């Protein structure tokens, strides 16, 4: 799994989570700056999620 950071035509940034075979697993919301998106990716990679983080099972 790896992350790809991209800039949208409107100037915002987002990241994609890709599998080892380069399939897109997920994509983020739009961020205003590249720094903001890099910070979000860093938090995910380091596993420093907030205490409020949880899984919602809708099934």
Protein Blocks (a to p, Z undefined) as FASTA:
>chain_A
ZZdddddfkopacdddddfkopafbdcdddfbfklmmmmmmmmmnopacfkbccddfZZ
